[in-house]
């Protein structure tokens, strides 16, 4: 037995399942363009529910539609807006974890 895993050392885990983000919720700030947009797509393709947040509501909506996610419009330079984003994300998609 492998002491680290508690399983036979010949056992091969289901890595696809281990790396899956199914039933996970991610908030992508600045998700309407650039790295944020690509991150939203990558997370969605890995099975996550993605909440795309951008100051530009149309950009957030476009990426969320492409990724099958949820769009929110907010100015994430303001603490009160960020708090509302996470509260809204939890209400609409479940706990952000």
HUDA-V959027 format. One line per field, one symbol per residue. phi: phi as a letter, one per 30 degrees, with the letter a starting at -180 (. if undefined). psi: psi as a letter, one per 30 degrees, with the letter a starting at -180 (. if undefined). Layout:
# HUDA-V959027
phi = ???
psi = ???
This chain:
# HUDA-V959027
phi = .dddcibedddcdddeddcdceiccbccdiddahddddddddddddjddccccadcddddddddddcicccbcacddcedddddedddddddbjedb
psi = kjfefglkffkjljeeeefkgkgkkkkjkhgflbeeeeeeeeeefgflkkjjklejeeeeeeeeeefhakkkkljgfkeeeeeeeeeeeeeeflkj.
